[in-house]
Amino acid sequence: MLCSNKQATAALRCCSSLIQSLTVPSSKHYCSNHHHTNPQPPQSPPPFSLTHMQMRTSETHLYASFFCTLIQLYLACGRFSNASDAYSSMRKYGLVPSMHLWNQLLYEFNASGLVSQVWFLYSEMVSCGVEPNIFTRNILVHSLLKMGKLGMALDMLRNSESDTVTYNTVIWGFCKRGLAYQAIGLLSQMLKMGINIDSYTCNILVKGFCQIGFVDYAEQVLYYLVRGGITKDKIGLNTLISGYSKTGEMSRALNLMEDMDREGYFPDIVSYNTLIHGFCKMGDLEKARRLFDEILGSQRDEGCGCLVDKVRSQDEDIALKPNLATYSILINAYFKQGKLEEACSLYEKMVMSGLFPDVVTYSYILYSLCKDRKFPEAKKVIREMEEMGVHPNHVSYTILVDSLFKARSALEAFTFQGKMVVHGIIFDVVAFTVLIDGLFRIGKANEAENMFQTFLKLNMIPNCVTYSALVNGNCKLGDMNRAVSILQEMEEKHIDPNVITYSSVINGYMKKGMLHEAINAVSKMRQRNIFPNAFVYATLIDGYFKAGKQEMAIDLYKEMKLTGLEENNFILDAFVNNLKRCRRMNEAKELVRSMTSRGLQLDHVNYTSLIDGFFKMGNDSTAINLLQEMKDENITFDVVTFNVFINGLLRSGKNETQFIYSGIRELMREWVLTPDAATYNTMINACCRQGSLKDAVSLWNEMKSQGFKPNTTTFNNLIKGLCEADASDKAVDVVEHMVLIGTLPTSTTHKTLLDASSKSRRADVILQMHEKLVGFGLRLDEVVYRNLITILCRLGMTKKASSVLKEMIGAGFLVDTSTYNAFIRAYCKSSHLARACATYAQMLAEGIPPNIETYNLLLRGFSGAALTREADELFREMKERGYDPNNSTYDTLLFGHGKIGNKKESMKLYCEMVNKGFAPKTSTYNVLINDFAKVGKMGHARELMNEMQLRGKDPNALTYDILIYGWWKLSKQPQLDRMLKRSYQAEAKRLYEEMKEKQYAPCKRTQLCISAVLGQERKLMLRGS
C-alpha cells in the first residue's frame, strides 16, 4: 500500500482532478506526424473527460506517470474495478509507461492480491516493446507462488536470469505450502549458480521449518548457515523463539533468549512479546505478567530470566518499553480467562503510560467479548472506538459479524455488514469468507454461492479457509457432489485443503450414512500427510455408532488412542449420544465420571446432551440437577441448552406450556439470554402436542412481534398440530400462507401432510397431496421421493411405490438404504419374504450398503414365519459384515426361537443380549417366561419376572396371564403333595391380586383359572366346617 486509506482517498481526489484538467493524445495522433487542429474526443470516454493533442515524449511520460499513480491509489483504497478502468483508459490513449512504472504497477497489483491480472499486465508490457528486467521476473515468480503454481515458478527460476531475491521468493513459496524440506534443496542450486545466500534466505527457511513444527531442525539450519558465513540477526532468533512458544516448549524459548543476550543480540520488545504470547497461550498468565513487569524493570524472576538489567548494563542506549502489542496480548489473555478486573486494570495502566488503544487492541477486546457471547458489551466497544477516534476496520467488524452469525443473530450480523458498506470499509478475503459461512449457517445457500461469485468477480483469490467454508456449507446441505467438486477445484488451483476441509467432507459423508466414502476421505488425507485429529475421529466414531457398528466405533477409538490423541469433549459427546440412543443413561453417567476423573472438563454441549438424554429417559430430576451443576460450575449457558431444557419439561405433557415458558423466560432474563426462533418453535410444538392450537397461534404472533420471522420449522410445527387435530384443510391453508411470504414447503411439510392423507388409505388422495405440494414449490429430491415411497409401502401399495421409484431414478436421484428398507418392510409385513430377499440382494448388487434396520426387518420377517434357520444365517452374515446387533435384533431373534419352543437357543441369545448391556422388551421376557411355564419350570419363570423388573421393564397383562396359568396348571398335577398344591394356587392368587392392583384386565383363561382356585378354596372350607 502506498499510504493509509484516508491519505489514499485524499490523494486520489487530487490526482483525479489533475488528470481531468489535462489533455492527452489519442493513439492515432501519437503514432502520426500529422497535426490536426480540431481533434474529436472518443465516443465512449473513460471516467475522465479528455481531449486529444500531439505532444512531446516527456509529456506523455508525465501523463503515464499520473495514470500509474492514480491506478496505485485506487489499489490502495481497494477500488480494484476503478484501478482496472484507469489502466484501460491509459492504454486506450496510447500511453506507454516506462519500465520502472510498469514494474510499479506489477508490484501493486500483485500486492493487492490481483495476481491473475499481473500476467495480463506483463503481456501488455511485452507487447509495448518494454523489455522486462530481473525485478519484473521476480514479481512474476512471486505471483505464481501466491497462486500455488510451484512448478511454473521453478521453470521461470531455471530458464531465466535469477538472483538471490528470485531464489528467496521461491524458497518462501515452498515454505508457505509447508514444503520446507523441498525448499532447503534449492540452497545447493544457489551455490552451484554462484548466487549469494543471505540472512533473508536463512530467516525464510527458519520460519518455514517452525511453521511445520520442526523447530529443532530450524535451529540447526540457522546454526549451519551461520557457520557458513551468514550473518545471524534478531529476526531469525525471534522466529525461533516464536516457534518454540507455539509448540509449548517455553523453557527452550527462554534459553534461546538468554543465549541471544550472551552473544550480544540483545532481546528486543518483539522477543518479549513473543514469549509473553507463548505463556498466555499456555494459560500461564503469572509468568507472562512477570515478563511484562521485567520489561518495566520492576521485578526479577529466576524462572523467566531477568534479561532487561543485563541488557542495560551492556548497552545503556537500549531501553525496553511495553508497546501496544505487549498490552494487547496480555489484555486479551485476561479476557479469555474471565479475569475482567485484571484486564481493565492493565488497560488503565496502558492509557496512563501514554499508549492509547489502537484498532488492534480493540479488536483483541472485541474477540474476547464475542467469544464469551457478550454482544452488548462488544457493541459498546464499537461505539467507544468511534468516540475515541479509532475507526473500526474490516477486522473489527468481521469479528463481530462472524460471532453474530454463529450465535444465530443473522439480522444483527447483516446490520454490521451494512455499517461496513456505509463506512466504505473494504471487504477482504476474510470478510467475504465470514459472509459466505454465515449465509450457509442461516440456510441461504444460493446467496452464499452468489457471494462467492461476487468475490471471484472482484479478482480476489480464495484461500483454503474460503474453500473450506464452501465445502462445509454444501456438506451440511447434504450436497456431497458439489462439496467434492469444490475439493477438486482446490487441487486444480494448488490450494491445499487442511484437516478442517476434510473434517467437513467426512462429516458430510457420515451424516448421509456413506461410511465407505468417509473412510476413503481419511485415506486421501493421510496420502497428503494430513492426519486426522480428535474431531475427525469423533465424527467417525459417532457415525459408526449411528450405523449400529459398535465394534468398529470402539476400534476407531482405540486407534485414536494409539496415535497419541486424547479424548476430548467431541469424543465424549459421541459416546454419550450413542448411550442416549440405546437408553443407557446410567452408563453415560459412569462414562462421564470416568473421563472427568482423568482431567476432562465438561463443556456446555456435553451438559446439554446429558440433560436431553435424562429428559428422554423420563428422569427429569437428574436433568434439572445437571442444569444446576452447570450454573454452579460457571459453565456458559446458551439458548440451545435452554431450548433442550424447555423441550424436556414439556415432553411428558405433565406441565402446562405457558406456565413453563413464563418460568424459563425469567431464568433467561436472569442469565442475559434472549429466546431465539428455536425457543418459540419448541413452545409452539409443545402447544400443538397438547392440542392447544390457540396458544400455539398466540406464540406465533409473539414470535413475529419480537422480530423473528417464522421459518420452516415454525410452519411445520403448526401444520403437524393441525394434522394431528384432523384439520388437514387448515394445514394446507398454512402451507399457502408460508408460500405467500416466500417460504417454500420442505420434505418435513411433505411427510406430515402425506401422513395425514394416508389415513384415507387411498393412493389417489396421497398422490394428489403430493402433486399439490409440488405445485406450491416443493423441490423434488431424494428425501421427498423417499417420503412418498415409504408411505405407500407402509400401506402395502408396493406397485404404486415401484412406479414412484422408477420416476425417482429417471429424475437422476440415487436410491439409498432407507428407500430399499421401505420396500423390505412392506414385503415382510405382507409375508412376501422372497421379494424382500430379492430387494436385499438388489441392494448389495448396486453397492448400496444395508444398515442395522435392514437386517432387523428381514430377521423380523423370518422370525414371524418361523424360519429360524434362515434368520440365524442372516444373523451370522450381518455380524460378518461388521454390523453389531442392537436391542431390536435380539428381541426379534428371541421372539422367533421362543415362538417355536427352542428354549436352548432362546436362553443363549438372552445371555448374549444381557452381557452386551441390552435389556429385552417386556414382550421378549413374556416369550421366555412362557417357555419355562409350558414345561412347568415356574421357579425359573418367577426369577425371570424378578430380573425383568430389576432391569426397569414392567410386566404387562400378558405376563400375569402366563404366570397365573402356569402356577394353576402346576397345581393340577396328579400325585402332587397337598401343601405344594396349595402353595402353587396361593401364588396364582397373589399374582391375580397384584394384577388387579395394577388395573390390568385378565384374559378369559386367567379368569377360569382363578375361579377354579377360589372354588377349590371354598370346597376346603366346607370340608373343614
Secondary structure, 3 states (H helix, E strand, C coil): CCCCHHHHHHHHHHHHHHHHCCCCCCHHHHHCCCCCCCCCCCCCCCCCCCCCCCCCHHHHHHHHHHHHHHHHHHHHCCCHHHHHHHHHHHHHCCCCCCHHHHHHHHHHHHHCCCHHHHHHHHHHHHHCCCCCCHHHHHHHHHHHHHCCCHHHHHHHHHHCCCCHHHHHHHHHHHHHCCCHHHHHCHHHHHHHHCCCCCHHHHHHHHHHHHHCCCHHHHHHHHHHHHHCCCCCCHHHHHHHHHHHHHCCCHHHHHHHHHHHHHHCCCCCHHHHHHHHHHHHHHCCHHHHHHHHHHHHCCCCCCCCCCHHHHHHHHCCCCCCCCCHHHHHHHHHHHHHCCCHHHHHHHHHHHHHCCCCCCHHHHHHHHHHHHHCCCHHHHHHHHHHHHHCCCCCCHHHHHHHHHHHHHCCCHHHHHHHHHHHHHCCCCCCHHHHHHHHHHHHHCCCHHHHHHHHHHHHHCCCCCCHHHHHHHHHHHHHHCCHHHHHHHHHHHHHCCCCCCHHHHHHHHHHHHHCCCHHHHHHHHHHHHHCCCCCCHHHHHHHHHHHHHCCCHHHHHHHHHHHHHCCCCCCHHHHHHHHHHHHHCCCHHHHHHHHHHHHHCCCCCCHHHHHHHHHHHHHCCCHHHHHHHHHHHHHCCCCCCHHHHHHHHHHHHHCCCCCHHHHHHHHHHHHHHCCCCCCHHHHHHHHHHHHHCCCHHHHHHHHHHHHHCCCCCCHHHHHHHHHHHHHCCCHHHHHHHHHHHHHCCCCCCHHHHHHHHHHHHHHCCHHHHHHHHHHHHHCCCCCCHHHHHHHHHHHHHCCCHHHHHHHHHHHHHCCCCCCHHHHHHHHHHHHHCCCHHHHHHHHHHHHHCCCCCCHHHHHHHHHHHHHCCCHHHHHHHHHHHHHCCCCCCHHHHHHHHHHHHHCCCHHHHHHHHHHHHHCCCCCCHHHHHHHHHHHHHCCCHHHHHHHHHHHHHCCCCCCHHHHHHHHHHHHHHHCCCCCCHHHHHHHHHHHHHHHHHHHHCCCCCCHHHHHHHHHHHHHHHHHHHHHC
